[in-house]
Amino acid sequence: MEMNTVSSSSLLVALLIPLIGTLGVMFRGKDENVREGISSVSSILLLGVVCSLIPAVLKGKVLVFHLFTILPGLTITLRADAMSMIFALVASSLWTIAVFYSMGYMRGLNEHAQTRFNACFALAIFGAIGVAFSDNLLTMYLFYEIVSICTYPLVAHHQDEEGYSGARKYIVYLTATAKAFLLPAMILIYVLTGTLDFAMDISTGIFPADVNKALVVMLYIFCLFGFAKNGVMPFHHWLPGAMVAPTPVSALLHAVAVVKVGVFCTTRVMLYVFGVDTMDALNLGIPTAYFVGFTVIMASVLALSKDNLKARLAYSTVSQLSYIIMGVALLTPSGIEGGLIHIVNHAFSKITLFFCAGAIYVATHKKNISEMEGLGKTMPYTFGAFGIASLSMIGAPPVAGFITKWNLLIGSIEAHQIGILLILIASTLLNAAYFAPVTYRAFFSARPAGETFQGIKEAPLAMLIPILIACAISVIIGIFPQFMMQFVKAVTG
């Protein structure tokens, strides 16, 4: 597809909407209806602006908006292309759903500091949209750090010892890896190439042909570990530790703003800085696929050992994120497509699962899977949605995750990597092993003796409706994947 570059101020508008929404929430925080109305309107406006970019991008245009130049080849510039739109559409649409869910959750538990919560939530989306629309590594780095900083108060929301401990681990892991690995890598890339701008297609990358090969390999490793939000072991411990946050924050961390920022940045750099040809020539792809394959398997085994529902979901996220990197690292069309479409498929399915965990807690104050026997008969919609979203994580049709697994399996065959094929099959069995018991206990296990569940019912509609919407979208994009696959296929060529 031939691409041409067009200047578009809509990118700046998209960036400013969540920022203005943040200010509105802070100034009108005392009136909770106005505060949450501002968040809702901001999310809808953002989704509308992002959607308005779709026709131009699908025609092969690359939309850019230059903010300012620091040095020659070093600018702060926004850009919307096919890969940008994958993440921008996910972030903007899920913010719309999450705003309404958060309203029901925070009010249902009468949580404190709701104004701060809503403001930081909007700021996190501001950072995520900035990452999505970054035209170069410097712009991406700045917004990546914004996401880290503004989500810290969300992780520490409860302001108790457990909250502060989880938040400290969260911020130290994410900022230390960015400073230790990513910042030096960025400086060296600029010295070697004279630019930090992303390439216009995924084949070439930005490195000149005569560059030192060992240096490029080192820079690649630094970028892989520098974006620690991607959850790749051994820099994954922050993610389960962040589960002390309220459930809407967990949903934000695991489906939208944080981990997706990590894998988006990682895959964006793999494809648009290093490029498929360079990665293939230096044999970077397949070793990366096996390296993250270890995370896929080990995180699934750890998930299987957790009784706390949010902890199990957290380790599931660590595993599922590596599918995205693994697919791209296969460097085959189907592999890359399977990895990139999982950014979308995992987002809608995982936010459904976390929404369900939050609804269960609000309705029952139960956190452990072993305490959920028979709850499905009392909360059929919540546990039904959980079961459907679980099928997506497992990769069963017709839910969205099937499209991911199908493409990844084909990609592994295209790359002649039977080992990756076996990792995918093993992880699918592990997915079933740690998700199926939750739904089985809820619907098919007898209630504990003396437990009547009297007074327990479905969570408030403000929570239940977003759950059902997110669950329905997971099914719809599994049955009709063509819309999002347009953007994915535009990336691969």
C-alpha positions as CSV (number, residue, x, y, z in Angstrom):
1,M,0.0,0.0,0.0
2,E,1.5,3.3,-1.1
3,M,1.7,5.9,1.8
4,N,1.7,9.6,1.7
5,T,2.2,12.0,4.6
6,V,-0.4,14.5,5.5
7,S,-0.4,17.1,8.3
8,S,-3.4,16.7,10.6
9,S,-4.2,18.8,13.7
10,S,-6.7,16.1,14.8
11,L,-3.8,14.3,16.4
12,L,-3.2,17.3,18.7
13,V,-6.9,17.5,19.5
14,A,-6.9,13.8,20.4
15,L,-3.9,14.3,22.7
16,L,-5.5,17.4,24.3
17,I,-8.9,15.9,25.1
18,P,-7.9,13.7,28.0
19,L,-5.5,16.4,29.3
20,I,-8.4,19.0,29.3
21,G,-10.6,16.3,30.8
22,T,-8.1,15.9,33.6
23,L,-8.2,19.6,34.4
24,G,-12.0,19.6,34.3
25,V,-12.1,16.7,36.8
26,M,-9.7,18.5,39.2
27,F,-11.6,21.8,39.1
28,R,-15.0,20.3,39.5
29,G,-14.1,17.4,41.7
30,K,-16.4,18.2,44.6
31,D,-19.5,17.6,42.5
32,E,-19.2,13.9,41.7
33,N,-21.9,13.9,39.0
34,V,-20.2,16.8,37.1
35,R,-16.8,15.2,37.7
36,E,-17.8,11.9,36.2
37,G,-19.8,13.6,33.5
38,I,-16.6,15.4,32.4
39,S,-14.7,12.0,32.3
40,S,-17.5,10.4,30.3
41,V,-17.8,13.3,27.7
42,S,-14.0,13.4,27.4
43,S,-13.8,9.7,26.7
44,I,-16.6,9.8,24.1
45,L,-15.0,12.9,22.4
46,L,-11.6,11.1,22.2
47,L,-13.2,8.0,20.7
48,G,-14.9,10.2,18.1
49,V,-11.7,12.0,17.1
50,V,-9.7,8.8,16.9
51,C,-12.5,7.2,14.7
52,S,-12.4,10.3,12.4
53,L,-8.8,9.3,11.5
54,I,-9.8,5.9,10.2
55,P,-10.7,6.7,6.6
56,A,-7.5,8.5,5.9
57,V,-5.3,5.9,7.5
58,L,-7.1,3.1,5.6
59,K,-6.4,4.9,2.3
60,G,-2.7,4.6,3.1
61,K,-2.1,8.1,4.4
62,V,0.3,8.8,7.3
63,L,-1.1,11.7,9.4
64,V,1.5,13.8,11.2
65,F,1.6,16.8,13.4
66,H,4.9,18.4,14.3
67,L,5.1,20.1,17.7
68,F,8.7,21.3,17.9
69,T,12.3,20.4,17.0
70,I,15.0,19.9,19.7
71,L,17.9,19.1,17.4
72,P,18.2,18.1,13.7
73,G,16.6,14.7,13.5
74,L,15.2,15.0,17.1
75,T,11.7,16.3,17.2
76,I,8.5,15.9,19.2
77,T,6.0,14.9,16.5
78,L,2.7,13.0,16.4
79,R,1.9,10.4,13.8
80,A,-1.1,8.2,12.9
81,D,-0.5,5.2,10.8
82,A,-2.0,1.7,10.7
83,M,-0.1,0.5,13.8
84,S,-0.9,3.7,15.7
85,M,-4.6,3.2,15.1
86,I,-4.6,-0.4,16.5
87,F,-3.6,0.9,19.9
88,A,-5.4,4.3,19.7
89,L,-8.7,2.6,19.0
90,V,-8.3,0.1,21.8
91,A,-7.3,2.8,24.4
92,S,-10.0,5.3,23.4
93,S,-12.8,2.7,23.3
94,L,-11.9,1.0,26.5
95,W,-11.6,4.4,28.4
96,T,-15.3,5.0,27.4
97,I,-16.3,1.6,28.9
98,A,-14.0,1.9,32.0
99,V,-15.3,5.4,33.0
100,F,-18.8,4.0,33.6
101,Y,-17.5,0.9,35.3
102,S,-15.3,2.9,37.6
103,M,-18.3,5.0,38.6
104,G,-20.2,2.0,39.8
105,Y,-17.2,0.4,41.5
106,M,-15.9,3.5,43.3
107,R,-19.3,4.6,44.5
108,G,-20.3,1.0,45.3
109,L,-17.4,0.7,47.8
110,N,-17.6,4.4,48.8
111,E,-13.9,4.8,47.9
112,H,-11.9,7.8,49.0
113,A,-10.0,10.3,46.8
114,Q,-12.3,9.7,43.8
115,T,-11.3,13.0,42.2
116,R,-7.6,12.1,42.2
117,F,-8.5,8.7,40.9
118,N,-10.5,10.1,37.9
119,A,-7.8,12.7,37.2
120,C,-5.0,10.2,37.2
121,F,-7.1,7.8,35.1
122,A,-7.5,10.5,32.4
123,L,-3.8,11.4,32.6
124,A,-3.0,7.7,32.0
125,I,-5.1,7.8,28.8
126,F,-3.3,11.0,27.8
127,G,0.0,9.2,28.0
128,A,-1.3,6.1,26.2
129,I,-2.7,8.2,23.3
130,G,0.7,10.0,23.2
131,V,2.5,6.7,22.9
132,A,0.1,5.5,20.2
133,F,0.6,8.6,18.1
134,S,4.4,9.0,18.6
135,D,6.3,9.6,15.4
136,N,9.7,8.8,16.9
137,L,11.5,7.1,19.8
138,L,11.9,10.4,21.8
139,T,8.2,11.3,21.7
140,M,7.3,7.7,22.6
141,Y,9.8,7.7,25.5
142,L,8.4,11.0,27.0
143,F,4.8,9.7,26.9
144,Y,5.9,6.2,28.2
145,E,7.3,7.9,31.3
146,I,4.2,10.0,31.7
147,V,2.2,6.8,31.9
148,S,4.5,5.5,34.6
149,I,4.4,8.6,36.8
150,C,0.6,9.3,36.6
151,T,-0.4,5.7,37.3
152,Y,1.7,5.6,40.5
153,P,-1.1,7.3,42.6
154,L,-3.6,4.8,41.2
155,V,-1.5,1.8,42.3
156,A,-1.0,3.5,45.8
157,H,-4.7,4.5,45.9
158,H,-5.5,2.8,49.2
159,Q,-2.6,4.6,50.9
160,D,-1.9,1.7,53.2
161,E,1.4,-0.3,53.7
162,E,0.4,-2.8,51.1
163,G,-0.5,-0.1,48.6
164,Y,2.7,1.9,49.0
165,S,4.8,-1.3,48.8
166,G,3.2,-2.3,45.5
167,A,3.4,1.2,44.2
168,R,7.1,1.5,45.1
169,K,7.9,-1.7,43.3
170,Y,5.8,-0.5,40.3
171,I,7.6,2.8,39.9
172,V,11.1,1.6,40.6
173,Y,10.9,-1.3,38.1
174,L,9.4,0.8,35.3
175,T,11.4,4.0,35.7
176,A,14.7,2.3,36.6
177,T,14.6,0.0,33.5
178,A,13.7,3.0,31.3
179,K,16.6,5.0,32.6
180,A,19.1,2.1,32.7
181,F,18.4,0.6,29.3
182,L,16.1,2.7,27.1
183,L,17.7,6.1,27.6
184,P,21.2,5.0,26.7
185,A,19.9,3.0,23.8
186,M,18.0,6.0,22.5
187,I,21.1,8.2,22.7
188,L,23.3,5.6,20.9
189,I,20.6,5.1,18.2
190,Y,20.6,8.8,17.5
191,V,24.5,8.9,17.4
192,L,24.5,5.9,14.9
193,T,21.7,7.0,12.6
194,G,21.2,10.8,13.1
195,T,17.5,10.4,13.8
196,L,15.0,8.7,16.1
197,D,12.1,8.9,13.6
198,F,10.3,5.6,12.9
199,A,10.7,4.1,9.5
200,M,7.8,4.3,7.1
201,D,7.5,0.5,6.7
202,I,8.5,-2.5,8.7
203,S,11.1,-4.0,6.3
204,T,13.9,-1.5,6.4
205,G,14.4,-0.1,9.9
206,I,16.5,3.0,10.4
207,F,20.1,1.6,10.7
208,P,22.5,2.2,7.9
209,A,24.0,-0.9,6.2
210,D,27.5,-0.4,7.5
211,V,26.6,-0.1,11.2
212,N,28.4,-2.2,13.8
213,K,26.3,-5.4,14.0
214,A,27.2,-6.2,17.7
215,L,26.2,-2.7,18.7
216,V,22.8,-3.1,17.0
217,V,22.3,-6.4,18.9
218,M,23.1,-4.7,22.2
219,L,20.7,-1.9,21.4
220,Y,18.0,-4.3,20.6
221,I,18.4,-6.1,23.9
222,F,18.4,-2.8,25.8
223,C,15.1,-1.8,24.1
224,L,13.5,-5.2,24.9
225,F,14.3,-4.8,28.6
226,G,13.9,-1.0,28.7
227,F,10.2,-1.2,28.0
228,A,9.6,-3.2,31.2
229,K,5.8,-2.5,31.0
230,N,5.8,-5.4,28.5
231,G,6.0,-7.8,31.5
232,V,8.8,-10.0,30.1
233,M,10.6,-12.0,32.7
234,P,12.7,-11.2,34.8
235,F,11.3,-7.6,34.9
236,H,7.7,-8.7,35.5
237,H,7.5,-8.6,39.4
238,W,5.9,-5.1,39.4
239,L,2.8,-6.4,37.6
240,P,1.5,-8.8,40.3
241,G,2.6,-6.3,42.9
242,A,0.4,-3.6,41.4
243,M,-2.7,-5.8,42.1
244,V,-3.2,-4.0,45.4
245,A,-4.8,-1.2,43.4
246,P,-8.6,-1.0,43.0
247,T,-10.0,-3.2,40.3
248,P,-10.7,-0.5,37.8
249,V,-7.0,0.4,38.1
250,S,-6.0,-3.3,37.6
251,A,-8.2,-3.3,34.5
252,L,-6.5,-0.1,33.3
253,L,-3.1,-1.5,34.0
254,H,-3.7,-4.9,32.3
255,A,-5.9,-4.0,29.4
256,V,-5.3,-0.4,28.3
257,A,-2.7,2.1,29.5
258,V,0.3,0.3,31.1
259,V,1.0,-3.2,29.8
260,K,-0.3,-2.4,26.3
261,V,1.9,0.7,26.3
262,G,4.8,-1.7,27.0
263,V,4.1,-4.3,24.3
264,F,3.1,-1.6,21.8
265,C,6.4,0.3,22.4
266,T,8.4,-3.0,22.2
267,T,6.8,-4.1,18.9
268,R,6.8,-0.6,17.4
269,V,10.6,-0.4,18.0
270,M,11.1,-4.0,16.7
271,L,9.3,-3.3,13.5
272,Y,9.9,0.5,12.8
273,V,13.4,1.0,14.3
274,F,15.2,-2.3,13.7
275,G,13.0,-3.6,10.9
276,V,12.2,-7.1,9.8
277,D,15.3,-7.3,7.4
278,T,17.8,-6.2,10.1
279,M,16.3,-8.5,12.7
280,D,16.4,-11.4,10.3
281,A,19.9,-10.7,9.1
282,L,21.2,-10.5,12.7
283,N,19.1,-13.5,13.8
284,L,17.3,-11.5,16.5
285,G,13.7,-12.7,15.8
286,I,13.6,-16.5,16.6
287,P,15.8,-16.2,19.8
288,T,13.5,-13.5,21.0
289,A,10.4,-15.7,20.3
290,Y,11.9,-18.5,22.4
291,F,13.0,-16.1,25.1
292,V,9.5,-14.7,25.6
293,G,8.2,-18.2,25.2
294,F,9.7,-19.0,28.6
295,T,7.6,-16.1,30.0
296,V,4.5,-17.5,28.3
297,I,4.9,-20.9,30.0
298,M,6.3,-19.9,33.4
299,A,3.7,-17.2,34.0
300,S,0.9,-19.7,33.1
301,V,2.3,-22.1,35.7
302,L,2.4,-19.4,38.3
303,A,-1.1,-18.4,37.5
304,L,-2.2,-22.0,38.1
305,S,-0.8,-21.8,41.6
306,K,-2.8,-18.6,42.6
307,D,-6.1,-18.8,44.5
308,N,-6.6,-15.0,44.6
309,L,-8.5,-14.2,41.4
310,K,-6.7,-10.9,40.6
311,A,-3.3,-12.6,41.2
312,R,-4.3,-15.3,38.8
313,L,-5.4,-12.7,36.2
314,A,-2.1,-10.8,36.8
315,Y,0.1,-13.7,35.9
316,S,-2.2,-14.5,33.0
317,T,-1.5,-11.0,31.7
318,V,2.3,-11.6,32.0
319,S,1.9,-14.7,29.9
320,Q,-0.5,-13.2,27.3
321,L,1.6,-10.1,26.7
322,S,4.5,-12.3,25.5
323,Y,2.2,-13.7,22.8
324,I,2.3,-10.3,21.2
325,I,6.1,-10.0,21.2
326,M,6.5,-13.7,20.2
327,G,4.3,-13.2,17.2
328,V,6.2,-10.2,15.9
329,A,9.5,-11.9,16.7
330,L,8.6,-14.8,14.3
331,L,9.1,-12.2,11.5
332,T,6.5,-14.0,9.3
333,P,3.3,-12.2,8.0
334,S,0.9,-14.5,10.0
335,G,3.1,-14.3,13.1
336,I,3.3,-10.5,13.1
337,E,-0.5,-10.3,12.4
338,G,-1.2,-12.7,15.2
339,G,0.9,-10.7,17.6
340,L,-0.5,-7.3,16.7
341,I,-4.2,-8.4,16.6
342,H,-3.6,-9.7,20.2
343,I,-3.2,-6.1,21.4
344,V,-6.9,-5.7,20.6
345,N,-8.1,-9.2,21.5
346,H,-6.4,-9.4,24.8
347,A,-7.5,-5.9,25.7
348,F,-11.2,-6.5,25.5
349,S,-11.1,-10.0,27.0
350,K,-8.8,-9.1,29.9
351,I,-10.7,-5.9,30.8
352,T,-13.9,-8.1,30.9
353,L,-12.2,-10.5,33.3
354,F,-11.0,-7.8,35.6
355,F,-14.3,-6.1,35.5
356,C,-15.9,-9.4,36.6
357,A,-13.4,-9.7,39.4
358,G,-14.3,-6.2,40.6
359,A,-18.1,-7.0,40.4
360,I,-17.6,-10.2,42.4
361,Y,-15.7,-8.2,45.1
362,V,-18.3,-5.4,45.3
363,A,-21.2,-7.9,45.5
364,T,-19.6,-10.5,47.8
365,H,-16.3,-9.1,49.1
366,K,-14.7,-12.4,48.1
367,K,-11.3,-12.4,46.4
368,N,-10.3,-16.1,46.4
369,I,-11.4,-18.6,43.7
370,S,-11.9,-21.2,46.5
371,E,-14.6,-19.1,48.0
372,M,-16.7,-18.8,44.8
373,E,-18.5,-22.2,44.8
374,G,-22.1,-21.7,43.6
375,L,-21.8,-18.0,43.1
376,G,-22.6,-18.4,39.4
377,K,-26.3,-19.1,40.2
378,T,-26.4,-15.8,42.1
379,M,-24.4,-13.7,39.7
380,P,-25.1,-15.5,36.3
381,Y,-24.3,-12.5,34.1
382,T,-21.0,-11.7,35.8
383,F,-19.7,-15.3,35.8
384,G,-21.2,-16.0,32.3
385,A,-19.2,-13.0,31.0
386,F,-16.1,-14.3,32.8
387,G,-16.5,-17.7,31.2
388,I,-16.8,-16.2,27.7
389,A,-13.8,-13.9,28.2
390,S,-11.9,-16.9,29.5
391,L,-12.5,-18.8,26.3
392,S,-10.9,-15.9,24.5
393,M,-7.8,-16.2,26.7
394,I,-7.7,-19.9,26.0
395,G,-8.1,-19.3,22.3
396,A,-11.4,-21.0,21.6
397,P,-13.7,-19.9,18.8
398,P,-15.8,-17.8,18.3
399,V,-14.2,-15.4,20.8
400,A,-11.5,-13.0,19.8
401,G,-8.5,-14.9,21.2
402,F,-9.0,-17.7,18.6
403,I,-7.9,-15.3,15.9
404,T,-4.7,-14.7,17.8
405,K,-3.9,-18.3,18.3
406,W,-4.8,-19.3,14.8
407,N,-2.4,-16.7,13.3
408,L,0.4,-17.5,15.8
409,L,0.2,-21.2,15.0
410,I,0.3,-20.5,11.3
411,G,3.2,-18.1,11.9
412,S,5.2,-20.7,13.8
413,I,4.7,-23.1,10.9
414,E,5.7,-20.5,8.4
415,A,8.9,-19.9,10.4
416,H,9.5,-23.6,10.6
417,Q,9.6,-23.4,14.4
418,I,8.1,-26.6,15.9
419,G,9.4,-25.5,19.3
420,I,7.2,-22.3,19.2
421,L,4.3,-24.4,18.0
422,L,4.7,-26.7,21.1
423,I,5.0,-23.7,23.4
424,L,1.7,-22.3,22.0
425,I,-0.1,-25.7,22.5
426,A,1.3,-26.1,26.0
427,S,0.3,-22.6,27.0
428,T,-3.2,-23.1,25.6
429,L,-3.6,-26.2,27.8
430,L,-2.3,-24.2,30.8
431,N,-4.8,-21.4,30.0
432,A,-7.6,-23.8,30.2
433,A,-6.3,-25.3,33.4
434,Y,-6.3,-22.0,35.3
435,F,-9.4,-20.4,33.8
436,A,-11.9,-23.3,33.5
437,P,-12.0,-24.1,37.3
438,V,-13.2,-20.5,38.1
439,T,-16.3,-20.9,35.9
440,Y,-16.8,-24.6,36.9
441,R,-16.7,-23.7,40.6
442,A,-19.2,-20.9,40.1
443,F,-21.8,-22.8,38.2
444,F,-21.3,-26.5,38.9
445,S,-19.9,-26.8,42.5
446,A,-22.3,-27.0,45.4
447,R,-22.5,-24.1,47.8
448,P,-20.5,-24.6,51.0
449,A,-22.5,-26.0,53.9
450,G,-24.3,-23.2,55.8
451,E,-23.5,-20.6,53.0
452,T,-26.8,-19.2,51.7
453,F,-25.5,-16.2,49.8
454,Q,-28.5,-14.3,51.2
455,G,-28.5,-10.7,50.0
456,I,-25.9,-11.3,47.4
457,K,-26.9,-10.2,43.9
458,E,-25.4,-8.9,40.7
459,A,-23.2,-5.8,41.0
460,P,-24.8,-2.4,40.2
461,L,-25.9,-1.8,36.6
462,A,-23.1,0.8,36.2
463,M,-20.7,-2.1,36.5
464,L,-22.7,-4.9,34.9
465,I,-23.5,-3.0,31.6
466,P,-19.7,-2.3,30.9
467,I,-19.0,-5.9,31.6
468,L,-21.5,-7.1,29.1
469,I,-20.5,-4.6,26.5
470,A,-16.8,-5.5,26.8
471,C,-17.7,-9.2,26.7
472,A,-20.0,-8.7,23.6
473,I,-17.2,-6.9,21.8
474,S,-14.8,-9.8,22.5
475,V,-17.3,-12.1,20.7
476,I,-18.0,-9.7,17.9
477,I,-14.3,-9.1,17.0
478,G,-13.9,-12.9,17.1
479,I,-16.7,-13.5,14.7
480,F,-16.0,-10.4,12.5
481,P,-12.2,-9.7,12.8
482,Q,-12.0,-8.0,9.4
483,F,-12.3,-4.4,10.7
484,M,-9.2,-4.5,13.0
485,M,-7.4,-6.8,10.7
486,Q,-7.4,-4.1,8.1
487,F,-4.9,-2.1,10.2
488,V,-2.9,-5.2,11.0
489,K,-2.6,-6.2,7.4
490,A,-1.7,-2.6,6.4
491,V,1.3,-2.9,8.8
492,T,2.5,-6.2,7.2
493,G,2.2,-4.8,3.8
